[in-house]
Amino acid sequence: MKGEFDENLGCINHVVTYRDNVVIISIPLKNQQYHFLISAERIVNVRKIVDYVTHSFGECDIFSDKHTSQQDTKIKKVVQSR
């Protein structure tokens, strides 16, 4: 499922796997080959986590060639404020 259905169904926003003890969330970063992978307790609010990650990492493209220390500082501030 790396894109063969994107034209008909749309892009994958995130994938959630529920295991007995944890939930695993995979969020593809826009226009990148990377995914943000999270494992958490099953009681978490998956929607809130997905929204937080897509908002936080959607603002700056941390894996691009244009990555700067200013963007890195911005990410650290966002993560620390939560």
C-alpha positions in Angstrom: 0.0 0.0 0.0 2.7 2.5 -0.9 0.5 4.5 -3.3 -1.0 2.1 -5.7 -4.5 3.2 -4.6 -3.8 6.9 -4.1 -5.4 7.9 -7.4 -8.7 6.3 -6.6 -8.9 6.4 -2.8 -6.6 9.3 -1.8 -3.3 9.3 0.1 -2.8 7.5 3.4 -2.9 9.9 6.3 -1.9 7.5 9.0 -2.0 3.8 9.9 -3.0 2.6 13.4 -2.2 -0.9 14.7 -3.7 -2.1 17.9 -1.7 -4.8 19.7 -2.7 -6.4 23.1 -0.6 -4.0 25.1 0.1 -1.0 22.8 -1.1 1.0 19.9 1.4 1.7 17.0 0.8 4.8 14.9 2.6 5.4 11.6 2.3 8.8 10.0 3.9 9.5 6.6 5.5 12.9 6.4 4.4 15.0 3.5 6.4 14.7 0.3 9.0 12.5 2.1 10.1 8.9 2.2 10.0 9.1 6.1 7.3 8.0 8.5 6.8 9.2 12.0 6.4 6.0 14.1 4.8 6.1 17.6 4.1 3.4 20.1 1.9 4.2 23.0 -0.4 2.8 25.6 -3.7 1.7 24.3 -5.6 4.3 26.3 -4.2 7.2 24.3 -6.3 9.4 22.1 -5.0 8.5 18.7 -6.7 11.4 16.9 -5.0 13.9 19.2 -1.6 12.4 18.6 -2.1 12.3 14.8 -3.3 15.9 14.8 -0.4 17.0 17.0 2.3 15.3 14.8 0.8 16.4 11.5 0.5 20.0 12.8 4.0 20.1 14.4 5.9 18.5 11.6 3.8 19.9 8.8 4.9 23.4 9.5 8.5 22.7 8.7 10.0 20.1 6.5 12.7 18.7 8.9 14.1 16.2 6.5 14.6 18.5 3.5 17.9 19.9 2.2 16.6 23.3 3.4 16.8 22.1 7.1 18.2 24.9 9.3 19.0 25.2 12.9 16.2 27.7 13.2 13.7 25.0 12.2 15.3 22.6 14.7 14.9 25.1 17.5 11.2 25.6 16.6 10.6 21.8 16.8 12.3 21.5 20.1 10.2 24.4 21.5 7.0 22.7 20.3 7.9 19.4 21.8 9.0 20.9 25.1 5.9 23.0 25.4 3.6 19.9 25.3 
